[in-house]
């Protein structure tokens, strides 16, 4: 069954549908149940922050330096705390896909793996990010089965 989702080409921002796919396709592959629960709670919080406006908002992983400046503005708060281990867990789950898995052969998989890889690399360099909501108008429709 084919379905249409909205993705964002911007590497630091995730649409509701992208977060939903991470939860649906990657989270079940996490074998450490503690990490699975922790990352699952983060994904639920991220999705909940934009669910009512999923066609106009996205989750942006703002670098700490920018967040420190913008967090002084009213209403610009972090959705939840993200640790490098959380993103690393999701990124490593990408490697658990079997080459014959239907999802792993789709371009959306490479798109999500690339986004997670860039975020993971940024965090491994000792940087921090704070997920915030942003207005987004550059959604790209994507069909996958």
N, C-alpha and C positions, 0 to 999 in steps of 0.2 A: 504494500500500500504506500503510495507516494504522499508526501505532505510538504507543505510550503512553510518555511521558517524565514525569519529575518536575521541577517547577520550584519556585523559591522566590520569594515575593512580596517578601521583604526585599531592598532595593536594593543592599546592600553584600555580599550573600552569593550564591554561585553553586553550584548543584547540579552533580553530575557530568554529568548530561544536558545542562545548559545549556552547560557547558564543551565537551562533545562536539559540540554543534551549532555553537558558535563555530568549532571546529576543522574540522568537516565542511563548513559552509556559507559561512563568511566567510573563513577563511584562504586557500582557493584563489583568492579574488578579489584578494589582495594582489599587486600586480605587481612590486614591488621584492623580488627574490629574497633579498637579505640580510635585509630586514625580515621576510619570510615565514618564513625559517628561524629567526630569533630569536624571533618570536612563536609559531611552532610549537613550539619547545623549551619555552617558558614554559607554553603550554597543556598540553603533555604532562606537565610537572612538576606542574602544578596537579591534573590528572586523576589522576596516579599517587599523589598524596598522600591521595586519598580513595577510590580504586578498590575497596579491600577493604571499605570501609564506606560505599558510596555511598548506602545507604538510611537512614543515620543521621548522616552528616557532610556538611559543605559547606565551601567555601573562602570565607573572609571577608577582605575587603580592609580591614584594620585601619589606621586613621589613625596616623601616626608617633607622635604624643604618647601615645596609648594603648599602642602597641607598646613604646615605651621603658619604660613602667611594667611591662607584662606580660612583657616579654622577660627580666626578671630571674627569673621563675619557671622552674623546670626543665621542659624539654620544650616550651616555648612559643617556637618558632623560626619565622622566616620560611621559607616554602617555596622561594621564589626571589626574585630582585630584579626589580622592575617599574619601568620608566621610563615617563614620560608619553608618550613616542613609541610605545611598545608598544601602549598602550590607544588612542591616537590613530589608529594604523594600523588596528586592528580597527574602530574607530568609522567611519573613512572608508570602509572596505570595505562598510559598510552602504549607503552612497550608490551603490555600483557595481551594486546589484541593478537589473535591468530591471523596470519596473512590471508586466510580464507574468509575471515569474518566480513559480512556484508558491509558493515559500517566502516571497517578499516580500509576498504577499497574505494570509498567515496571521497571526493574532494573536500567535503566538510570536515572529515577527520584530519586531513593534512592542515586545513585552516586552523582548527582548534589546537592541534599539536604545536603548530608554529606559534600561536599566541601564548600558549602555556609555556613553551620553551623560552620565549623572550622574557616573560615575566619571571620564570624560574631563574634564568641567568642573571637578571637584574637583582634579584633577591640574594643569589649566591655571592654576588659581589659586595655584599654587606649593606645594601640599600634596604630601605623600608618603604612600604606603600600603605595607603589608607584608602579603602574603597568608599567612594562617594557617588552620589547620583549626578548625572549631567543630562542636559537636554541633548537629544540626538535627532538628526534629521537625515542622516546619510545611511539609512538602512538599505540593505541589498536583499532582494528576495532570492531564496535558494530552495530548490526542489530536491528532495532526496527520498529514498524508499527505505 
